[in-house]
Amino acid sequence: MMILKNSVIILGKNNGYARRLLAGVLLVAACINAYAQPARKAIIEDRTHYSEVFRETRNVRLILPPDYYQHPERRYPVIYYFHGNAGRFNGPAEGEVSRSGEARYYDEFNGNYERCGPDSLDNFATYVAGHDVIIAKWDGYVPAQYPRPYDIAPVKEDRQFTDYFPEFVRYVDTHYRTRAYREARAVSGLSMGGFMSMLVASKYPHLLSSASFFCPSASFTVGPKALQIYTPFKEMGRNFVGLPIRMHLGSKDFLRQHDQEIDQAYKTLELNYESWHYGIGYFRGFHNAVNIQSQFDFHMHYFRMPLAKPEKWHHIDVFPNFSVWNYDVKSDRKIPGFTILDDVRREGFSLHTKQWLPDGPAVPNLAVNLTSDSIYPPNTRFELIQLEVTSRKISRTSVTSDAKGRIQWNGTGLQTNVGLYLTGDAGHITMATYTLDRQMPAVGDIVTLSPLLFNKGGAAVDSIRMELIAQDEEVEVMDVATTIGKIAQGALHEKTGFKIRSRNANLDRAKLKLILTYNGKKDQFLLEVPFYSPQSTLVNFKIADGQNVNLEQEKQTRVGEGNGNGIANPGEWISIFTKSDLDSLHDFGLQLYTKDPYVAMSNRRMLFFGRNDWSGAQRLTSQVQIRPDCPDGHEIAFYGIYEYPKTGNTRRDSHGAHSFIRETKRVSFKVKVKK
């Protein structure tokens, strides 16, 4: 006999049927429990270590596979994860959601659905429990600035977390059984941490196999405190050549519009890039780290099948001194700006600087030293040929590699294309730049684009096929391909042109790809062509020539250099401001372009003003000088771009904040100069 009493099964003596029935019940219960409760549970360890970079003790969290300590022979790849605003290395696990910038706790499920979200399996611990991988979380905590992490936007204390990252990696590699090499490392992050993931990955592609970003901030002011500058990642995509990247975008994320710009830009750059757009089925489409499995499966794929080092690579860096792919670059830059390396490979490289992205002028009076990777025969004499692109001046010298096979080059911040070859080497053709036959083309204009080809190899090239392909659907290439004859060693070719036309009035920059085929090999170059297509004529605007303007964050701010009467006079530095239909309280500055000879566009400045949208993005406002010899009554025709906010009514999350939407205006107008 079997009696159920107070939820306890009591068996009678010699009751074989009851015992068999009980065994069946217990087996079913065990199966149900095994399904409900994961058999393996990840290990979460919180530790501290002393940082030589910060000269203080820092917190770290490690999430380890359940059997990590049972198999001392095993080594694991590592995903380095960076938290967002108001987050910490450890979550935080509890507390009111409205008081945390990270709206959910995603390290593990702690039983609180409001804090962890509706899916108890969508977290780091669950992922690590089912995969042989370690997740390492640093702490972006800066005491004087909390809840804002990472000492960025603005840089106040010169705490450079990009300098800390290699030290953090060394700590994890030293204290845990990792696969301590590039192919077994990845980075990921949410929001501000997503920006840090982009920043770290763009600076150290040689240390990583992949990178991912959950709803990242698309831009911030970063760099050394004295040289910090606005850094928009939609302009930095080519840093990721050879490094697979992935981004999550939420349909109701307040950063969605900024991240969509990155998404659109990166899809035209020939990258190993993918994106995932999610809606209300994942945490209601809000700003968060969700669908962790698919994001981290991306990293696991490239742990198993890592990409080789790219044959040629590109790099933009905000720091005056940096190392990437074993190349060392040093400069005496004393003003904010960017150093840009293009088309870096054994045959040479291109180097130039910009005071801002994407179209700032070069940094003047700069001395640059570059030391190459150890890719050349040691103690060997090479011929070095270089083209100063703007002047078209070509010079030659000889250089000798050191005992490690490295070559040094000294130059300036002006755009320079450098070739290296030995006697007997084949010719090598590069595209140094391009020219247009029309200044400031607009939608519908047929413009001729002429690539400047430079043979910086060791011999002549007899025949080159040139093919130009549009990366944008709304750009038409009328002359698709042509073949040109011999280019002598050290010679330039700029006679071949391609007719192109933009069919989209909202297109600021057309993305194109030039393919060169010669000597049995094929090479490609990406280029951008600006178009200037006004949607309307701007009638109401203010000339800031030393006048106060009312800005969103800076409030009353004096802008421009002049007598402050709101009239453009010869010799004054002016900016242009206007109102928006939805915000009559603030002034919005314009980015300015003109082909007028009485405005020196090569000397223009860029001002960066804050925005009230939590995005980290800034409003760019040009400042241009009217030449002192500008005649009285002369009218200057400008093309301008400005953005103004269109605050939506889509709730972002339980913070109660709203999504932030903006609209871009492209306008034309004239400014009359008076003495």
N, C-alpha and C positions, 0 to 999 in steps of 0.2 A: 504494500500500500504506500502511496505518496501523498503527503499532506503539505499544503502551502500554509504556513503560519507566520504572520507578521513579516511577509516578504522573504522568509527563509524556507528553503525546501528541506523537509524532514523525510527521510527514507525509512520504511519499515524493513525488518529483517527478511532476508531471503526473497526480496522483491526484484527479480531480474528484469522484468519489463520496465519497472520504474527507473531502474539504474540506466537501462539503455536509453529511455526517454530523456532522462536528465543529461546524459552524455551528449545527446543530439541538441538539446536546448543550449547547453554550454558551448558547443561548437558553433552554433549559429550566432550566439551572443559574442563569441570571440571574433568571428568574422566581421560582424557589424562594428565592434569596437576597433578592430584593426583598420577598417575603412574610415571610421570617423577620426581616429587619432593617428597622425603620422608615426610610423615605426621609428623614424630617425628624427632627431632634433638637433638643430645646429647649436654650436657652442658660441656664446657671446662673451667676449673678454674685453674689459676696459682697462687700459694701462696708461702710464705716463712715460715720457722720455724727455731728456734734456736736449733742447735744440741749440746748436751752435749758431744757427742763422739768427734766431730770435733772442738768444742768450737768456732763455727761460724754460721752465718745464711746460710741456704741451701734452694735451690729452689725445688719446687715440682709441678707437674701438675696432676690434677684429671680430668678424663673424666667420667661424671655422666649420668645416664639415663635421658631422657627428662623430666619425671615427678617426678624426685627426690624430689623437694621441694613441690610438690603437695600432697605427701603421706608420712607425717612424721612418720607414724606407720611402714613403711617398712624398712627392713634392707637387705643389699646386700653382696654377696661374692666379693672378690677383687682379681684381677690379678695384681701383681706387675711386672712392665715391666722395663727392663734395656737397655738403648740405647748402640750403638756401638761407634767405634772410630770417633771422630770429631762430634758426635751427642751431643745433649743437652736434657734437660727435655722437651723443647718446640719445638723440631724438628731438626734444624730450618726450618721454613715454606718456606722461600725464600732464594735467593742466588744461585750462580752458582753450578750446580751439581758437577762439577769437584773439587770444593773446600770443599765438604762435604764428610766425610768418609761414611755417610749414603746416598746412591745414590737416595733415594726417601723420600718424606715427607709422612708418613703413619698415622699421627694422624687424619687427615680429608682431604677431597678433597677441594682444594682452587681455583680450576679453571685452574690450570697450569698442563697440562697433562705431560709435560716434567719433572716437579718436582715431581708429585704425581704418575705417571705411567698411563698406558692406561686404567685401570679399576677404575672408579671413586667411586666404592662401596667397594673396597678392602682397608679398613682403619679402624682405631679404632673407630672413631665416628659413622660410619655406623653400626659397630657391636654392640656398646653399645646402639644405638638407637633401636635396635631390641631385646635386651636381658637385663634382670635384673642383671646387673653386673657393678662394678666400675673398671676402670683401673687407677692405681696409678703409675706415672713415677717419679723416682728419678733423680737427676742430678749428673752424674759421674764426673763433672767438677773439675779439679785440676788446679788452675790458672797457676802455674809455669810450668806445663807439657802439657797444651792444645796445639794441639787437642787430645792428648792421655789422656784418662780418667782412673780413678780408682787407680792410683798409683801402677801399677803392671808392671812387666817385664821391668826394675827392680823396686823394691820398693825403692823409694827415700826419702819419707817423713813420712813413717809409718802411712799413712792414711788408716785405715783398714775398707773398706766398708762392710766387713762381720760383723764387730762390730756395724756398723751403721744400718744394716738392721733391727734388732729387735726394735731399737729406731724409725726408719721410720714407722714400722708397728704400734707401739704404737701411733705415731702421727696421722696416718690415722684412727685408731680405735677410738681415742679420739675425733677427730674433724668431723668425718663423721659417718653415720649410717651404720656400717658394721656388719657382723656376725663375731664377734671377737673370732674366735676359728679356730683350725687347719683345720677342714674339709671344711672351706670356704675361704681358701687362696691358691693361686698358684703364681708361678713366671715364667717369660718368658723373652727372650732377643735376640738381634741380634748381631752376630759377637763377639766383646769383651764383649758386654752385654750378649750374649749367654753363653760365658764362665762364666761370673758372675752369671748367672742363675744356671749353673751347680755347681759352687762353693757354692753359698748360699744354694741351695737345698741339696747338699751333706753334708753341715755342719749343717743344721737345718731341717732334714726330719720330726722332731716332730712338726714343726710349719706349715707344708704345706700338702695339699692334692694331688698336682700334680706339675709338672714342664715341661717346654718346651723350645726348643732352635731353633732359626732360624739361620742356617748356622754358628754355633758357632766356635770360636777359640777353638782348641782342647787342648791346653796346654799353660801355662804361668808360669813365676816365681812369686810366691806369698809367703805370710807368714810374720812374723815379720821381720822388716828390717835387723836385725842382724842374722836372721835364715832363710832368704828367700831361696826357693829352687824350682827347676823346677818341675812342677806338671802336669803330663800327665793324662787326664781324661779317656783315654782308660784303665788305670790301676785302676780306682776308681769306677767302675760300681757297686760293691756290696754295696756301700753306699746307693744306691737307692732301696734296698730291701724294699718292702712295700710302695714305693712312685712311682706312675705311671709317666712315662716320655715319651716325644715325641720329635723327631728331624726332621727338614726340611733340605734337601740337594739339592742344585742346580746343574744341569748338567754342567754348565760352571763356577761354583763358584771356586775361587782360593783356597779355603780351602777344596774342595771336597775330596781330597785324605786323608787328616787328618780325616775328619768326617766319611769317609767310614771305617776307622780303628775302630773308636768308634762304628759305626753301626754293624760291624762284631763281635766285642768283646761282645757287650751288648746282642746280640741275643743268646749267649751261656751261659748266666748267670742267667737264670730263673727269669727274671725281668718282670714287667708290662711295657714293652717297645714297642713302635711302631715308625716307620719312614716313611717319605713321600719324594720321590724323584721326583723333578719336572724338566721339560725341557724348551724348548724355548717358550712354550705357556704361561709361567708365568715370566714376566719381562725378557724374553730372556734367562732364565736359570741362570741369574747372581746372585751375592751375595746380598741378600736382604731379607726383611720381606714381604713375599707374601703369598697369600691364608690364610689370617688372620682368616677367618671364620672357616676353618677346624681345625687350631691350637687351637683357643679359644673354639671351640665346644668340643674339648678334655677336656679342663678344666671344662667346664660346666657339662659334663657328670660326672666327679668325684666330683663336688659340689653336684650333685643330689645323687650319689651313691659312697660315699667315702669308701676307704678301712680302715679296722680296723688296729690298731697297730700290726705290725708283731709279731708272737710268738717268733721268734728269729731274730736277726739283726746283721749287721756288719758295721764297721765304720773305715775310715782312716782319720787322721787329721794331718795337717801340723803344727798346733799350739801346743806348749808344754802343755798348759792348755786349756781345752775345756769341754763343757757340751753337751750331746746328749741323747735324750730319758730319761731325768732326771738322767742320770749317770754323775758324775763329775770326771774328770781325771786331775791330776796335776802332774808335773814332774819338775826336775831341769835340763832339757836338755839345753845344752849350744852350741850345734852344730846343723846345719840343719838336718832335718830328718822327719820321719813320725811315729806316734803312731797308731797301728792297733789293733782294737778290733774285735774278731771273735766269732761267735756262742754264742752271748750274750742272755741269757734267765734266768729264775728263777733258774735253776740247776747249773748255773755258767757261765764261760766265758773263752776266751783265749785272752791273751795280749802279743804283741811283738812289736818291733820297727825295722825300716829299715832306713839306711842312704840315700837311694834313691829307687825309684820304677823302675822295679818291683822286682829286685833281689839283692838289696844292703844288706850288713851285718848289724847286730844289732848295735844300738847306745851303746857304752860301758859306764861303770861307771855311770849308771843312776838309780835314785831313783824315783819310781812312786807310787802315791797314788790314789786309786779308791774308790769312794763312790757310792753305788748302788742306784737305784730308791727305793721308799718306797713300795716294793712288798713283804716284809717279815713280819711275825707277830712281833709286837713291843716287845722290851725287852726280846728277846728269844735267847737261846744259840744254835748255829749251829756248826756242825762239818765242818771244811774246810780241803779239801785235794787238794794238788797241785802237778803237774808234771812239772819239769824243762825238757823241751822236749829234748834238745840237749844231756844232760847227762843221761836222763831217771831216774833222781832222784825224788823220791816221798817223800813228807813230809806232816805231819798232825798237826793241831792245832784246837783250839776252838775259835769262835768269837761270840759276842753278838750283836744283832741288837739294834739300838737306839730307842728312844721313837717314832720316825716316821717310823720305820720299814726299816731303811737303814743299810747296812753293809759296813764296810770299809775293804780295803785290801791294803797292802803295798808290793811292789815287785821291780823288776828291768826291764830293757829293753830287757832281754833275753826272748825267747819264753816260756811262762808259761801257763799251762792249769789248771784252778781252778774249783773245784766242791764244792757245798754247799748242805748240807742235814741235816735233822733231823733223830733221831733214829726212825726206822720203815719205812722210805722212801724207795721207790723202787730203783732198780739199774738204772743207766743212762749211756749209752755208747756214747762216742764221738770219732771222728777221730782226733787225736792230730797232726799227720803229716804222711808222707809216706817215704819209702826208695826205691831205685832202686838197682838192682844187677849189673848194668853196669854204669860206669861213662861216661858222655857225649855221650849218644846214638845218632846214626844218622839214616837217612831214611833207612828202611828195616831191622834194627836191632830188634831182638826180646828181649824185656827187661821185667823183672819181677818187678812189682810194688807191694810192701807190705805195706798196711795201718797199722798204729799203732793205735790200739783201746785202749781206756782207760775207765774203769768203775769207774766214779767219783760220782756215786750215793750211796744210803744207803744200798744196798743189792746186792747179786750175781745175775747174769743173766744167765739162764740155756742154752739158745739157741739163736743164732743170725744168721740171713740170710744176706749175703753180696752179693750185685749185683753192678757191675761196668759197666757204660754206657758211650760210647764215645759221646761227644757233637760235634765233628768234623767228617765229612763224610770220611775223608782220614785217620782216625785212626781206627785200628782194635783191638778189645778186643777178645782174644782167649779163655779166661776163663771168662765166663759171670757172673756166680753166684755160690755160695757155701754156705753151712751152717756149722757153727762151734759150738762147745760145750760150756760148762760153762766158764764164766769169773767171777772170784771171785770179791768181793767188793774191790776196790782199786788196782786191778790188771791190767796188760798190756797184750795185745795180738798182736804179730807181726809175727806170723808164716805162715799166709795165704797170698799167692801171686797170682797176676793176670798177665798173659802174654799179653803184648800189642805191637803194631808195628805201626809206621808211614809209610804211603805210599806216602807222599807228601814231596818232597825235600825242598819246600819253607816254610814248617811249622816250626815256631820257638818254639811254645808252644802248646801242645795238651791239649784240655779242656775235662775233664772227670767228671762224677758224680758218687759218691758212695752212694748207698742206703742201709741203715741198717734197718732191720725189727726184732723186738723182743717185747715180752710182749704185743702184740696186737697194737703196734704203729710203725710208720715208720718215719725215719729221713734221710736227705740227706746232702751230703757235696760235694762241688765243689773243684776240684783240677786241677792244671796245671803241666804238665810234659814238661820240656825243651828238645828240640832235636837240634842237632848240625850237620847240613848237608851241607858241603861246596859244592859250585857250581864249583869252580875252585881253582887253586893254585895261590896265590899272589906272583908275582916275584919282582916287583918294589915297594919298600917301604922304608921309612925313620925311623930310630930309634931315637926318641927324648929323649936324656938323659941330658938335659940342653941345648938343641939346640933351635934356633928360627925356628918357622914354620909360614907360611903365611896363615892366616885365613880369612874367608869371611868378618866378621865384625871387629874382634879384630886386624886384619892386622898382623904385625910382633909381635909374642908372644913367649916368652921363655917357653918351656914345658919340664918337666922331671927334675930329680935331679941326676947329675953326672958330669963327666968331659967334656961333650959336644962334644965328638969326634965321635958320631954316632955309637959307638960300645957298645954292651951290656957287662958291666963288673959286677962282683959280688958286691952286695950291692947297685947297682944303682936302681933308680925308672925310668922306661921307659914307653913311649907311642909309638904307631905305627901310622904313617901317610902315606897316599898314594895320588896319583893324580886320577882324573877321565878322561875318554876319552873325555868328553865335556868341561872340565874346567882344563886346565893345569896350571892356575895361582895360584890356592889355594890348600892347603893341607887339606885332610879329615881324621879325626881320627877314629880309630877302637875301638869297644867294644871287649874286649879280654876275652877268656876262655881257660883254659888249665888244665890238670890233672897232670902236671909235679910237682914232689915233691920239686923242687927248686924255685917254685913260690908260695908265700903264698896268695892264692886267697881270703882267709877270711879277709886279710888286704888290699885288693885292694881299690883304690880310683876311683872316677868318676869325670871327668871334663865336664863342660857344656859350649858349645860355640854357638854363635849366627848364625842365618841363614838369607840369603837375600831373604826371601820369604813372609814376612809380617805375617806369620802364628802364631808367638809366640813360635813355636817349637824350640828346640835346638839340636845341634849335641852332642851326648854322646861319650866321649872318655875315655877309661880306662887308668889307670896308675897303673902299677904293679911293685913290687920290686923283683929283682933277689936276692935270698938268698946269704949272704956273703960267705957261704961255698960251693957255686956252683963250681964244678971242671972246670978247663980250657978246652975249646973245647966242652963242653957239649951243645947239641942242644935241644932247647925247642920247642916242637910242639904246635902251637897256632891255635885256631879257632877264626875267627874275623868277625864282621859285621860292614859295614859302608854304608852310604847313600851319594849319590851325586845328584845334581840337574839336571833335564832334562827340561829346560824351554820350555813350550809349546807356541804355537802361537794363542791360543784362547783368544780373547779380553774379559776381565772380565766385564767391564762396561765403561761408558764414561770417567773414569779416564784415560783410555789408558793403564792401567796395564795389565799384562798377567797372565794367570793361571800358577801355579807353580807345576810342576810334579817332582817326585824324583824316583830314582831307588835304591833298596837295593841289596847289594852284600854280599854273604856269602862265605868266603874264608878260606883256610888253608895255613899255611906257617911255616917256621922254623927260629928261631933266634939262632945263635951260640954265646955262651958266651966266652969271652976272658979275661984273667987276665992282 
